[in-house]
Amino acid sequence: MNTDSIWKEESGKCPVFKPLERDIETEVLIIGGGITGLTIATLLNDAGIHSVLAEASHIGNGTTGMSSCHLTTQIDAQYRKIYKDFGEKITELVARSRAEGIDFIEQLIKSKNINCDFKRVTGYQYADRPEQIADLEAEYRYAGYVDLPVELTDNIDLPFSVTKALKFGNQAVFNAQSFINGLAEHLVNSKCEIFENTRVTDIREDRGIFTVSANGKIIRALKVVMATHIPLFFNVLQTLAFPYMSYVIAATIEGDTPGNLYWDMDEPYHYIRSTEFNGRKYLIVGGADHKVGHVEETSKRFTELESYARKKFNVKSVDFKWSAEFFESADGLPFIGESPFSKKLYVATGFAGDGLVYGPLAALIISDLIQGKTNRYYDAYDSTRITIAASMADFFKENIDNVRSLVADKFGNVSEQSPDHLEPGEGKILNLNGEKVAVAKDANGEVYAVSPVCTHLKCNVHYNNAEQTWDCPCHGSRFSIDGSVVYGPAVDPLEKKEIVVVAEDKK
Ligand SMILES: Cc1cc2nc3c(=O)[nH]c(=O)nc-3n(C[C@H](O)[C@H](O)[C@H](O)COP(=O)(O)OP(=O)(O)OC[C@H]3O[C@@H](n4cnc5c(N)ncnc54)[C@H](O)[C@@H]3O)c2cc1C
């Protein structure tokens, strides 16, 4: 079974960029080579502005390459909630900006001649239980107020019956990895210098100049964009954007795969779409989201998606399964613009499951800010906004979860077992000689021991058995079993620990 996304093969077609091996100066440093970073780099390059893009791993290695590649005007937060909390003007801005965001991606694909299977499709949000109809009708009213092309319908091209659906016109699908590969190709020998395998580990701002450390070298920049999905180091936005894991499977089915986008109204919701890859048609089913580090048996989320797919389609085989992380904002809208504490540091976070549109939109807004231009969508996403009324309930719920994680994990959730009892693929926090150690065994039986204390803000990490990573429930940092950083705001690895393991044959 392949646990990379179905699009990952495309990452091999991206140009390869060298790591940073010298000190360098630039006007703008962009940290992160996902859809947000690459689109900002493209816009700045087109405007003649010199930039450096530093990517910790390789282009698309973050959530962009692990997404499900649909582009919708509909948002995870739902228009009825945004309307209630922010009113008509902001709701209209969100709806219009998302429609224009999809148009912008389409134009970029045409103008740069990028081959990434972009296609316009219809989106259906469907109720499959009568008690969901009231919410669906409310969504219709609010999405209609702000002039999205929506209609209620009983006709939906799925092989199972649904109670009612809301039909969104002019949505799209594409291959996000191929899209950013295409952007990267245009940036070779441009005003943007890209460095891969270049993890930023420190940033200081002094008298208008940023001094940034990466690979033991220094990058000096007048402006910095954190296109890292969640800001690095400590940033107040980490208390307003909460980390979630989301799961996807790609399966081959008997008969035709459905041709549009479909999502239900469950909590968490499921979505269905299809794609063609290497001449084969696949059904894609995703969802089953949960807060990072809050579920023990993460691999069961794949089983859940598979049984959902099997109930609705005649599945022949599940060929790919993958999971990745997103960040949901406290009030349902992303934070895009200046960082709350620095006018020359820019952030883009809280995209929820909608970041393939919000990322390019963030690029448009941030590149305008960098050039001193106004952007008409800034008000909807202003990263310095105080929307406590709208976000209060989620803010308290999510941050109390974090406090619980800190307190509960420091004193509980620890096994007294010896590391010899771990199965391949298993990981546990063990109490070894009075010290808590995060111990995991890989598929070959090799045992790794690291400190369970997250290097970001000192919460305890939890084992994720689907990905075999240590995940932090507080702010979403993720580490591989050898302690190296996989994702999230942390920049330093988990501390390695020496432990004694009794070899199998000596037991
Ligand atoms: C399973 C799943 C499916 C999704 N499907 C969709 C979808 O169909 N449609 C949609 O609109 N949205 C979807 N989303 C959301 C969307 O994929 C993300 O919001 C979007 O990809 C975020 O892009 P990004 O460029 O901001 O972040 P990323 O793609 O995560 O890129 C951030 C980059 O920063 C790099 N980085 C991190 N730290 C450092 C550092 N210290 N130094 C240097 N580089 C660093 C990382 O390596 C990474 O490459 C999905 C999310 C998930 C989890």
The ligand as a Gaussian input file, in Angstrom:
#p B3LYP/6-31G(d) Opt

LIG

0 1
 C       -5.429000      15.801000       3.501000
 C       -5.644000      17.228000       3.065000
 C       -6.339000      17.488000       1.886000
 C       -6.521000      18.814000       1.478000
 N       -7.219000      19.043000       0.310000
 C       -7.448000      20.322000      -0.075000
 C       -8.194000      20.587000      -1.261000
 O       -8.602000      19.676000      -1.978000
 N       -8.440000      21.880000      -1.580000
 C       -7.977000      22.921000      -0.824000
 O       -8.248000      24.078000      -1.154000
 N       -7.233000      22.705000       0.286000
 C       -6.958000      21.431000       0.678000
 N       -6.233000      21.194000       1.811000
 C       -5.554000      22.320000       2.463000
 C       -4.338000      22.740000       1.609000
 O       -3.695000      21.588000       1.090000
 C       -3.323000      23.531000       2.443000
 O       -4.001000      24.590000       3.100000
 C       -2.251000      24.141000       1.539000
 O       -1.620000      23.123000       0.794000
 C       -1.234000      24.904000       2.379000
 O       -0.228000      25.336000       1.517000
 P        1.034000      26.114000       2.088000
 O        1.912000      26.408000       0.935000
 O        0.565000      27.263000       2.909000
 O        1.703000      25.075000       3.106000
 P        2.573000      23.767000       2.759000
 O        2.192000      23.156000       1.474000
 O        2.513000      22.891000       3.956000
 O        4.018000      24.339000       2.582000
 C        4.768000      24.823000       3.678000
 C        6.218000      24.504000       3.402000
 O        7.019000      25.134000       4.406000
 C        8.143000      24.317000       4.632000
 N        8.736000      24.653000       5.926000
 C        8.217000      24.433000       7.164000
 N        9.081000      24.844000       8.123000
 C       10.155000      25.352000       7.469000
 C       11.381000      25.921000       7.906000
 N       11.687000      26.034000       9.209000
 N       12.279000      26.335000       6.968000
 C       12.006000      26.213000       5.641000
 N       10.846000      25.662000       5.169000
 C        9.938000      25.244000       6.080000
 C        7.562000      22.908000       4.599000
 O        8.568000      21.931000       4.357000
 C        6.531000      23.008000       3.486000
 O        7.039000      22.558000       2.247000
 C       -6.033000      19.898000       2.255000
 C       -5.349000      19.630000       3.447000
 C       -5.152000      18.307000       3.859000
 C       -4.425000      18.041000       5.143000

